[in-house]
Amino acid sequence: MLRGPAEVVGAACPAGALVRRDFLAADHDATVLDAPNALRLDRDTTGHLAFGSGPHRCLGAYLAPVQARPFPHVLLERVPVLVRAGEPVPEWEQVGETRVPGAFRRLPLFAA
């Protein structure tokens, strides 16, 4: 609840107004991302909020990349018009003392 009147993202909010941070809108800000609703496998995902952040970071953030590793192979099996143009290159993330595979930095494909 706001203690006094304030402006939040360009909107005037009176004192006592409730302001909620909605994660449904996270990573859809057109001022931060070019074409935020488009699928772009080459997009820099630094700072995304898909798994939360800080002490409330989702534990699944470390499991998801491991489960996603077979994705390129399954994609090629199920979408026959795509052909592999090289090996997928994982992006590595430092988690404490351990390096774990993150999203794919490069997934070289072309349409047959």
N, CA, C and O atoms as CSV, one atom per row, in Angstrom:
chain,resi,resn,atom,element,x,y,z
A,1,MET,N,N,0.850,-1.165,0.000
A,1,MET,CA,C,0.000,0.000,0.000
A,1,MET,C,C,0.901,1.236,0.000
A,1,MET,O,O,1.871,1.320,0.754
A,2,LEU,N,N,0.559,2.183,-0.858
A,2,LEU,CA,C,1.351,3.409,-0.950
A,2,LEU,C,C,1.053,4.326,0.223
A,2,LEU,O,O,-0.107,4.522,0.585
A,3,ARG,N,N,2.101,4.889,0.819
A,3,ARG,CA,C,1.932,5.809,1.947
A,3,ARG,C,C,1.549,7.207,1.493
A,3,ARG,O,O,0.925,7.965,2.234
A,4,GLY,N,N,1.925,7.534,0.280
A,4,GLY,CA,C,1.598,8.846,-0.271
A,4,GLY,C,C,1.369,8.704,-1.764
A,4,GLY,O,O,1.604,7.631,-2.319
A,5,PRO,N,N,0.917,9.762,-2.430
A,5,PRO,CA,C,0.715,9.661,-3.878
A,5,PRO,C,C,2.054,9.415,-4.572
A,5,PRO,O,O,3.096,9.913,-4.147
A,6,ALA,N,N,1.999,8.649,-5.630
A,6,ALA,CA,C,3.223,8.316,-6.362
A,6,ALA,C,C,2.885,8.041,-7.818
A,6,ALA,O,O,1.725,7.837,-8.179
A,7,GLU,N,N,3.913,8.040,-8.636
A,7,GLU,CA,C,3.755,7.675,-10.038
A,7,GLU,C,C,4.459,6.338,-10.240
A,7,GLU,O,O,5.647,6.204,-9.950
A,8,VAL,N,N,3.722,5.355,-10.737
A,8,VAL,CA,C,4.269,4.021,-10.955
A,8,VAL,C,C,4.172,3.708,-12.445
A,8,VAL,O,O,3.073,3.580,-12.983
A,9,VAL,N,N,5.296,3.587,-13.099
A,9,VAL,CA,C,5.379,3.315,-14.536
A,9,VAL,C,C,4.467,4.261,-15.315
A,9,VAL,O,O,3.729,3.835,-16.204
A,10,GLY,N,N,4.525,5.531,-14.977
A,10,GLY,CA,C,3.777,6.542,-15.715
A,10,GLY,C,C,2.326,6.714,-15.284
A,10,GLY,O,O,1.634,7.578,-15.823
A,11,ALA,N,N,1.844,5.920,-14.331
A,11,ALA,CA,C,0.455,6.029,-13.867
A,11,ALA,C,C,0.420,6.693,-12.491
A,11,ALA,O,O,1.170,6.317,-11.590
A,12,ALA,N,N,-0.460,7.683,-12.344
A,12,ALA,CA,C,-0.608,8.365,-11.057
A,12,ALA,C,C,-1.392,7.466,-10.104
A,12,ALA,O,O,-2.481,6.995,-10.433
A,13,CYS,N,N,-0.828,7.236,-8.928
A,13,CYS,CA,C,-1.469,6.388,-7.917
A,13,CYS,C,C,-1.683,7.214,-6.651
A,13,CYS,O,O,-0.736,7.813,-6.142
A,14,PRO,N,N,-2.917,7.256,-6.134
A,14,PRO,CA,C,-3.181,8.033,-4.918
A,14,PRO,C,C,-2.643,7.333,-3.675
A,14,PRO,O,O,-2.345,6.139,-3.705
A,15,ALA,N,N,-2.523,8.084,-2.583
A,15,ALA,CA,C,-2.110,7.501,-1.308
A,15,ALA,C,C,-3.095,6.401,-0.929
A,15,ALA,O,O,-4.301,6.549,-1.130
A,16,GLY,N,N,-2.589,5.307,-0.386
A,16,GLY,CA,C,-3.442,4.196,0.030
A,16,GLY,C,C,-3.712,3.183,-1.079
A,16,GLY,O,O,-4.320,2.140,-0.836
A,17,ALA,N,N,-3.267,3.484,-2.285
A,17,ALA,CA,C,-3.502,2.556,-3.397
A,17,ALA,C,C,-2.657,1.297,-3.212
A,17,ALA,O,O,-1.539,1.358,-2.700
A,18,LEU,N,N,-3.194,0.176,-3.626
A,18,LEU,CA,C,-2.443,-1.079,-3.599
A,18,LEU,C,C,-1.719,-1.224,-4.934
A,18,LEU,O,O,-2.323,-1.078,-5.996
A,19,VAL,N,N,-0.437,-1.508,-4.873
A,19,VAL,CA,C,0.358,-1.705,-6.078
A,19,VAL,C,C,0.876,-3.135,-6.032
A,19,VAL,O,O,1.493,-3.560,-5.055
A,20,ARG,N,N,0.618,-3.853,-7.087
A,20,ARG,CA,C,1.015,-5.263,-7.132
A,20,ARG,C,C,2.015,-5.486,-8.265
A,20,ARG,O,O,1.821,-5.010,-9.384
A,21,ARG,N,N,3.059,-6.197,-7.964
A,21,ARG,CA,C,4.025,-6.583,-8.997
A,21,ARG,C,C,3.538,-7.916,-9.565
A,21,ARG,O,O,3.466,-8.914,-8.848
A,22,ASP,N,N,3.211,-7.925,-10.835
A,22,ASP,CA,C,2.610,-9.102,-11.455
A,22,ASP,C,C,3.635,-9.815,-12.319
A,22,ASP,O,O,4.094,-9.265,-13.320
A,23,PHE,N,N,3.996,-11.029,-11.944
A,23,PHE,CA,C,4.991,-11.780,-12.705
A,23,PHE,C,C,4.446,-12.303,-14.027
A,23,PHE,O,O,5.219,-12.781,-14.857
A,24,LEU,N,N,3.134,-12.225,-14.246
A,24,LEU,CA,C,2.592,-12.633,-15.538
A,24,LEU,C,C,3.105,-11.722,-16.654
A,24,LEU,O,O,3.191,-12.132,-17.811
A,25,ALA,N,N,3.441,-10.493,-16.295
A,25,ALA,CA,C,3.944,-9.538,-17.278
A,25,ALA,C,C,5.470,-9.576,-17.394
A,25,ALA,O,O,6.043,-8.903,-18.251
A,26,ALA,N,N,6.120,-10.351,-16.546
A,26,ALA,CA,C,7.584,-10.412,-16.571
A,26,ALA,C,C,8.077,-10.881,-17.933
A,26,ALA,O,O,7.472,-11.752,-18.557
A,27,ASP,N,N,9.152,-10.311,-18.375
A,27,ASP,CA,C,9.804,-10.658,-19.641
A,27,ASP,C,C,8.961,-10.321,-20.868
A,27,ASP,O,O,9.204,-10.863,-21.947
A,28,HIS,N,N,7.974,-9.437,-20.723
A,28,HIS,CA,C,7.158,-8.996,-21.858
A,28,HIS,C,C,7.258,-7.488,-22.077
A,28,HIS,O,O,6.419,-6.904,-22.762
A,29,ASP,N,N,8.265,-6.867,-21.505
A,29,ASP,CA,C,8.426,-5.422,-21.583
A,29,ASP,C,C,9.106,-5.043,-22.903
A,29,ASP,O,O,10.279,-5.349,-23.116
A,30,ALA,N,N,8.366,-4.382,-23.773
A,30,ALA,CA,C,8.896,-3.997,-25.087
A,30,ALA,C,C,10.010,-2.945,-24.973
A,30,ALA,O,O,10.771,-2.756,-25.923
A,31,THR,N,N,10.116,-2.265,-23.833
A,31,THR,CA,C,11.216,-1.310,-23.668
A,31,THR,C,C,12.518,-2.025,-23.317
A,31,THR,O,O,13.594,-1.435,-23.414
A,32,VAL,N,N,12.427,-3.289,-22.912
A,32,VAL,CA,C,13.613,-4.071,-22.558
A,32,VAL,C,C,13.958,-5.079,-23.653
A,32,VAL,O,O,15.130,-5.274,-23.975
A,33,LEU,N,N,12.944,-5.714,-24.218
A,33,LEU,CA,C,13.155,-6.743,-25.239
A,33,LEU,C,C,12.573,-6.313,-26.576
A,33,LEU,O,O,11.493,-5.726,-26.632
A,34,ASP,N,N,13.283,-6.604,-27.636
A,34,ASP,CA,C,12.778,-6.373,-28.981
A,34,ASP,C,C,11.830,-7.523,-29.315
A,34,ASP,O,O,12.240,-8.683,-29.267
A,35,ALA,N,N,10.576,-7.229,-29.651
A,35,ALA,CA,C,9.559,-8.242,-29.978
A,35,ALA,C,C,9.467,-9.283,-28.864
A,35,ALA,O,O,9.792,-10.449,-29.092
A,36,PRO,N,N,9.028,-8.889,-27.656
A,36,PRO,CA,C,9.033,-9.800,-26.511
A,36,PRO,C,C,8.141,-11.029,-26.671
A,36,PRO,O,O,8.390,-12.042,-26.017
A,37,ASN,N,N,7.122,-10.976,-27.508
A,37,ASN,CA,C,6.229,-12.113,-27.665
A,37,ASN,C,C,6.613,-13.032,-28.815
A,37,ASN,O,O,5.905,-14.001,-29.088
A,38,ALA,N,N,7.713,-12.750,-29.489
A,38,ALA,CA,C,8.172,-13.585,-30.603
A,38,ALA,C,C,9.143,-14.641,-30.089
A,38,ALA,O,O,9.942,-14.375,-29.191
A,39,LEU,N,N,9.070,-15.842,-30.663
A,39,LEU,CA,C,10.022,-16.892,-30.331
A,39,LEU,C,C,11.334,-16.576,-31.041
A,39,LEU,O,O,11.405,-16.591,-32.270
A,40,ARG,N,N,12.362,-16.293,-30.262
A,40,ARG,CA,C,13.681,-15.989,-30.812
A,40,ARG,C,C,14.698,-16.818,-30.042
A,40,ARG,O,O,15.061,-16.471,-28.918
A,41,LEU,N,N,15.156,-17.902,-30.633
A,41,LEU,CA,C,16.096,-18.786,-29.953
A,41,LEU,C,C,17.456,-18.146,-29.746
A,41,LEU,O,O,18.239,-18.607,-28.915
A,42,ASP,N,N,17.750,-17.075,-30.504
A,42,ASP,CA,C,19.045,-16.414,-30.371
A,42,ASP,C,C,19.011,-15.245,-29.389
A,42,ASP,O,O,20.008,-14.540,-29.239
A,43,ARG,N,N,17.889,-15.033,-28.724
A,43,ARG,CA,C,17.737,-13.893,-27.812
A,43,ARG,C,C,18.641,-14.042,-26.585
A,43,ARG,O,O,18.791,-15.142,-26.053
A,44,ASP,N,N,19.237,-12.946,-26.141
A,44,ASP,CA,C,20.025,-12.930,-24.914
A,44,ASP,C,C,19.043,-12.980,-23.753
A,44,ASP,O,O,18.218,-12.079,-23.598
A,45,THR,N,N,19.125,-14.023,-22.938
A,45,THR,CA,C,18.169,-14.194,-21.838
A,45,THR,C,C,18.726,-13.722,-20.497
A,45,THR,O,O,18.167,-14.038,-19.447
A,46,THR,N,N,19.809,-12.976,-20.529
A,46,THR,CA,C,20.385,-12.471,-19.291
A,46,THR,C,C,19.349,-11.627,-18.548
A,46,THR,O,O,18.772,-10.702,-19.120
A,47,GLY,N,N,19.121,-11.941,-17.299
A,47,GLY,CA,C,18.209,-11.156,-16.477
A,47,GLY,C,C,16.740,-11.523,-16.601
A,47,GLY,O,O,15.890,-10.824,-16.049
A,48,HIS,N,N,16.413,-12.613,-17.318
A,48,HIS,CA,C,14.996,-12.974,-17.430
A,48,HIS,C,C,14.476,-13.448,-16.073
A,48,HIS,O,O,15.260,-13.818,-15.199
A,49,LEU,N,N,13.166,-13.434,-15.902
A,49,LEU,CA,C,12.565,-13.787,-14.620
A,49,LEU,C,C,11.751,-15.080,-14.693
A,49,LEU,O,O,10.879,-15.301,-13.853
A,50,ALA,N,N,12.017,-15.926,-15.669
A,50,ALA,CA,C,11.225,-17.138,-15.857
A,50,ALA,C,C,11.218,-18.028,-14.618
A,50,ALA,O,O,10.217,-18.689,-14.342
A,51,PHE,N,N,12.298,-18.056,-13.881
A,51,PHE,CA,C,12.366,-18.890,-12.686
A,51,PHE,C,C,12.458,-18.055,-11.406
A,51,PHE,O,O,12.941,-18.541,-10.384
A,52,GLY,N,N,12.000,-16.811,-11.457
A,52,GLY,CA,C,12.092,-15.949,-10.286
A,52,GLY,C,C,13.498,-15.428,-10.114
A,52,GLY,O,O,14.313,-15.511,-11.033
A,53,SER,N,N,13.789,-14.888,-8.938
A,53,SER,CA,C,15.131,-14.378,-8.689
A,53,SER,C,C,15.391,-14.307,-7.195
A,53,SER,O,O,14.474,-14.423,-6.381
A,54,GLY,N,N,16.638,-14.117,-6.853
A,54,GLY,CA,C,17.029,-13.961,-5.460
A,54,GLY,C,C,16.749,-15.197,-4.632
A,54,GLY,O,O,16.838,-16.318,-5.133
A,55,PRO,N,N,16.407,-14.998,-3.347
A,55,PRO,CA,C,16.201,-16.147,-2.457
A,55,PRO,C,C,14.962,-16.975,-2.834
A,55,PRO,O,O,14.794,-18.094,-2.349
A,56,HIS,N,N,14.112,-16.435,-3.680
A,56,HIS,CA,C,12.900,-17.151,-4.077
A,56,HIS,C,C,13.040,-17.798,-5.451
A,56,HIS,O,O,12.042,-18.161,-6.074
A,57,ARG,N,N,14.278,-17.942,-5.923
A,57,ARG,CA,C,14.513,-18.577,-7.231
A,57,ARG,C,C,13.981,-20.006,-7.180
A,57,ARG,O,O,14.176,-20.722,-6.198
A,58,CYS,N,N,13.319,-20.398,-8.234
A,58,CYS,CA,C,12.693,-21.709,-8.335
A,58,CYS,C,C,13.745,-22.819,-8.345
A,58,CYS,O,O,14.737,-22.726,-9.068
A,59,LEU,N,N,13.533,-23.865,-7.546
A,59,LEU,CA,C,14.469,-24.991,-7.543
A,59,LEU,C,C,14.468,-25.704,-8.894
A,59,LEU,O,O,15.451,-26.349,-9.260
A,60,GLY,N,N,13.369,-25.589,-9.631
A,60,GLY,CA,C,13.272,-26.197,-10.951
A,60,GLY,C,C,14.185,-25.536,-11.972
A,60,GLY,O,O,14.380,-26.075,-13.061
A,61,ALA,N,N,14.748,-24.376,-11.638
A,61,ALA,CA,C,15.651,-23.683,-12.563
A,61,ALA,C,C,16.875,-24.530,-12.870
A,61,ALA,O,O,17.483,-24.373,-13.929
A,62,TYR,N,N,17.238,-25.407,-11.979
A,62,TYR,CA,C,18.410,-26.252,-12.187
A,62,TYR,C,C,18.030,-27.586,-12.833
A,62,TYR,O,O,18.860,-28.223,-13.481
A,63,LEU,N,N,16.786,-28.003,-12.656
A,63,LEU,CA,C,16.305,-29.244,-13.260
A,63,LEU,C,C,15.875,-29.034,-14.718
A,63,LEU,O,O,16.082,-29.912,-15.556
A,64,ALA,N,N,15.284,-27.890,-15.019
A,64,ALA,CA,C,14.751,-27.621,-16.363
A,64,ALA,C,C,15.798,-27.751,-17.466
A,64,ALA,O,O,15.505,-28.378,-18.485
A,65,PRO,N,N,17.007,-27.193,-17.322
A,65,PRO,CA,C,17.997,-27.340,-18.398
A,65,PRO,C,C,18.391,-28.791,-18.642
A,65,PRO,O,O,18.638,-29.183,-19.783
A,66,VAL,N,N,18.451,-29.587,-17.586
A,66,VAL,CA,C,18.798,-30.994,-17.737
A,66,VAL,C,C,17.693,-31.714,-18.513
A,66,VAL,O,O,17.969,-32.545,-19.379
A,67,GLN,N,N,16.443,-31.386,-18.192
A,67,GLN,CA,C,15.320,-32.004,-18.892
A,67,GLN,C,C,15.212,-31.505,-20.327
A,67,GLN,O,O,14.658,-32.202,-21.178
A,68,ALA,N,N,15.725,-30.321,-20.612
A,68,ALA,CA,C,15.628,-29.745,-21.956
A,68,ALA,C,C,16.724,-30.248,-22.889
A,68,ALA,O,O,16.651,-30.008,-24.094
A,69,ARG,N,N,17.718,-30.926,-22.378
A,69,ARG,CA,C,18.834,-31.361,-23.230
A,69,ARG,C,C,18.389,-32.210,-24.424
A,69,ARG,O,O,18.952,-32.046,-25.506
A,70,PRO,N,N,17.403,-33.112,-24.282
A,70,PRO,CA,C,16.987,-33.903,-25.451
A,70,PRO,C,C,16.133,-33.115,-26.448
A,70,PRO,O,O,15.819,-33.630,-27.521
A,71,PHE,N,N,15.753,-31.879,-26.116
A,71,PHE,CA,C,14.849,-31.090,-26.971
A,71,PHE,C,C,15.264,-31.019,-28.433
A,71,PHE,O,O,14.423,-31.276,-29.295
A,72,PRO,N,N,16.517,-30.685,-28.769
A,72,PRO,CA,C,16.864,-30.575,-30.197
A,72,PRO,C,C,16.641,-31.878,-30.954
A,72,PRO,O,O,16.194,-31.867,-32.101
A,73,HIS,N,N,16.952,-32.998,-30.312
A,73,HIS,CA,C,16.814,-34.288,-30.975
A,73,HIS,C,C,15.342,-34.651,-31.174
A,73,HIS,O,O,14.965,-35.154,-32.232
A,74,VAL,N,N,14.517,-34.399,-30.170
A,74,VAL,CA,C,13.084,-34.673,-30.278
A,74,VAL,C,C,12.446,-33.740,-31.306
A,74,VAL,O,O,11.586,-34.165,-32.077
A,75,LEU,N,N,12.856,-32.485,-31.320
A,75,LEU,CA,C,12.330,-31.526,-32.290
A,75,LEU,C,C,12.601,-32.002,-33.715
A,75,LEU,O,O,11.716,-31.948,-34.569
A,76,LEU,N,N,13.805,-32.461,-33.967
A,76,LEU,CA,C,14.167,-32.915,-35.310
A,76,LEU,C,C,13.395,-34.180,-35.710
A,76,LEU,O,O,13.078,-34.367,-36.885
A,77,GLU,N,N,13.096,-35.039,-34.744
A,77,GLU,CA,C,12.308,-36.242,-35.032
A,77,GLU,C,C,10.869,-35.898,-35.392
A,77,GLU,O,O,10.273,-36.520,-36.272
A,78,ARG,N,N,10.315,-34.900,-34.704
A,78,ARG,CA,C,8.888,-34.592,-34.851
A,78,ARG,C,C,8.573,-33.543,-35.914
A,78,ARG,O,O,7.435,-33.455,-36.375
A,79,VAL,N,N,9.557,-32.757,-36.303
A,79,VAL,CA,C,9.346,-31.726,-37.331
A,79,VAL,C,C,10.319,-32.031,-38.472
A,79,VAL,O,O,11.433,-31.507,-38.507
A,80,PRO,N,N,9.885,-32.885,-39.405
A,80,PRO,CA,C,10.815,-33.364,-40.432
A,80,PRO,C,C,11.323,-32.301,-41.404
A,80,PRO,O,O,12.280,-32.565,-42.131
A,81,VAL,N,N,10.722,-31.114,-41.446
A,81,VAL,CA,C,11.214,-30.080,-42.368
A,81,VAL,C,C,12.450,-29.368,-41.818
A,81,VAL,O,O,13.101,-28.611,-42.538
A,82,LEU,N,N,12.776,-29.607,-40.545
A,82,LEU,CA,C,13.977,-29.005,-39.961
A,82,LEU,C,C,15.135,-29.983,-40.047
A,82,LEU,O,O,14.969,-31.179,-39.802
A,83,VAL,N,N,16.292,-29.476,-40.390
A,83,VAL,CA,C,17.497,-30.291,-40.509
A,83,VAL,C,C,18.581,-29.665,-39.640
A,83,VAL,O,O,18.747,-28.445,-39.623
A,84,ARG,N,N,19.311,-30.502,-38.924
A,84,ARG,CA,C,20.377,-30.000,-38.063
A,84,ARG,C,C,21.524,-29.474,-38.917
A,84,ARG,O,O,21.960,-30.129,-39.864
A,85,ALA,N,N,22.006,-28.282,-38.570
A,85,ALA,CA,C,23.101,-27.667,-39.314
A,85,ALA,C,C,24.368,-27.623,-38.463
A,85,ALA,O,O,25.325,-26.931,-38.811
A,86,GLY,N,N,24.380,-28.348,-37.365
A,86,GLY,CA,C,25.516,-28.374,-36.455
A,86,GLY,C,C,25.040,-28.870,-35.106
A,86,GLY,O,O,23.858,-29.168,-34.935
A,87,GLU,N,N,25.935,-28.959,-34.158
A,87,GLU,CA,C,25.580,-29.434,-32.824
A,87,GLU,C,C,25.035,-28.297,-31.966
A,87,GLU,O,O,25.512,-27.167,-32.070
A,88,PRO,N,N,24.030,-28.581,-31.110
A,88,PRO,CA,C,23.551,-27.554,-30.176
A,88,PRO,C,C,24.667,-27.187,-29.193
A,88,PRO,O,O,25.428,-28.049,-28.755
A,89,VAL,N,N,24.751,-25.926,-28.862
A,89,VAL,CA,C,25.786,-25.457,-27.939
A,89,VAL,C,C,25.092,-24.954,-26.672
A,89,VAL,O,O,24.390,-23.943,-26.713
A,90,PRO,N,N,25.284,-25.662,-25.529
A,90,PRO,CA,C,24.635,-25.207,-24.300
A,90,PRO,C,C,25.319,-23.977,-23.718
A,90,PRO,O,O,26.507,-23.740,-23.938
A,91,GLU,N,N,24.555,-23.216,-22.984
A,91,GLU,CA,C,25.100,-22.080,-22.240
A,91,GLU,C,C,25.283,-22.567,-20.818
A,91,GLU,O,O,24.348,-23.112,-20.230
A,92,TRP,N,N,26.463,-22.385,-20.252
A,92,TRP,CA,C,26.733,-22.884,-18.911
A,92,TRP,C,C,26.477,-21.803,-17.879
A,92,TRP,O,O,26.738,-20.625,-18.124
A,93,GLU,N,N,25.970,-22.201,-16.732
A,93,GLU,CA,C,25.644,-21.262,-15.656
A,93,GLU,C,C,26.386,-21.710,-14.401
A,93,GLU,O,O,26.423,-22.898,-14.083
A,94,GLN,N,N,26.969,-20.763,-13.700
A,94,GLN,CA,C,27.691,-21.077,-12.472
A,94,GLN,C,C,26.709,-21.089,-11.309
A,94,GLN,O,O,26.047,-20.086,-11.048
A,95,VAL,N,N,26.609,-22.215,-10.610
A,95,VAL,CA,C,25.741,-22.345,-9.433
A,95,VAL,C,C,26.630,-22.756,-8.276
A,95,VAL,O,O,26.961,-23.932,-8.125
A,96,GLY,N,N,27.016,-21.786,-7.460
A,96,GLY,CA,C,27.957,-22.058,-6.383
A,96,GLY,C,C,29.288,-22.515,-6.960
A,96,GLY,O,O,29.927,-21.781,-7.715
A,97,GLU,N,N,29.705,-23.717,-6.611
A,97,GLU,CA,C,30.965,-24.275,-7.109
A,97,GLU,C,C,30.782,-25.092,-8.389
A,97,GLU,O,O,31.758,-25.573,-8.965
A,98,THR,N,N,29.542,-25.247,-8.829
A,98,THR,CA,C,29.244,-26.158,-9.937
A,98,THR,C,C,28.802,-25.419,-11.180
A,98,THR,O,O,28.066,-24.435,-11.101
A,99,ARG,N,N,29.255,-25.899,-12.335
A,99,ARG,CA,C,28.761,-25.380,-13.621
A,99,ARG,C,C,27.678,-26.327,-14.104
A,99,ARG,O,O,27.902,-27.533,-14.204
A,100,VAL,N,N,26.496,-25.783,-14.406
A,100,VAL,CA,C,25.393,-26.604,-14.903
A,100,VAL,C,C,24.964,-26.089,-16.266
A,100,VAL,O,O,25.083,-24.896,-16.543
A,101,PRO,N,N,24.457,-26.993,-17.137
A,101,PRO,CA,C,24.007,-26.522,-18.447
A,101,PRO,C,C,22.753,-25.691,-18.312
A,101,PRO,O,O,21.830,-26.064,-17.588
A,102,GLY,N,N,22.715,-24.568,-19.003
A,102,GLY,CA,C,21.539,-23.710,-18.993
A,102,GLY,C,C,20.812,-23.828,-20.321
A,102,GLY,O,O,20.745,-24.916,-20.892
A,103,ALA,N,N,20.278,-22.748,-20.812
A,103,ALA,CA,C,19.582,-22.726,-22.098
A,103,ALA,C,C,20.584,-22.973,-23.218
A,103,ALA,O,O,21.794,-22.928,-22.996
A,104,PHE,N,N,20.086,-23.230,-24.410
A,104,PHE,CA,C,20.979,-23.408,-25.545
A,104,PHE,C,C,21.412,-22.040,-26.063
A,104,PHE,O,O,20.575,-21.191,-26.372
A,105,ARG,N,N,22.705,-21.835,-26.155
A,105,ARG,CA,C,23.233,-20.587,-26.722
A,105,ARG,C,C,23.044,-20.597,-28.237
A,105,ARG,O,O,22.796,-19.559,-28.851
A,106,ARG,N,N,23.165,-21.792,-28.835
A,106,ARG,CA,C,23.024,-21.899,-30.277
A,106,ARG,C,C,22.349,-23.222,-30.593
A,106,ARG,O,O,22.744,-24.261,-30.064
A,107,LEU,N,N,21.340,-23.197,-31.445
A,107,LEU,CA,C,20.641,-24.386,-31.909
A,107,LEU,C,C,20.569,-24.299,-33.420
A,107,LEU,O,O,19.551,-23.877,-33.969
A,108,PRO,N,N,21.648,-24.696,-34.108
A,108,PRO,CA,C,21.724,-24.477,-35.569
A,108,PRO,C,C,20.805,-25.421,-36.349
A,108,PRO,O,O,21.041,-26.628,-36.398
A,109,LEU,N,N,19.759,-24.860,-36.955
A,109,LEU,CA,C,18.798,-25.596,-37.768
A,109,LEU,C,C,18.540,-24.849,-39.069
A,109,LEU,O,O,18.738,-23.636,-39.141
A,110,PHE,N,N,18.108,-25.553,-40.076
A,110,PHE,CA,C,17.607,-24.887,-41.273
A,110,PHE,C,C,16.447,-25.690,-41.822
A,110,PHE,O,O,16.346,-26.892,-41.576
A,111,ALA,N,N,15.568,-25.029,-42.566
A,111,ALA,CA,C,14.403,-25.692,-43.150
A,111,ALA,C,C,14.802,-26.388,-44.431
A,111,ALA,O,O,15.443,-25.802,-45.303
A,112,ALA,N,N,14.411,-27.661,-44.534
A,112,ALA,CA,C,14.760,-28.452,-45.716
A,112,ALA,C,C,13.877,-28.093,-46.890
A,112,ALA,O,O,14.029,-28.659,-47.972
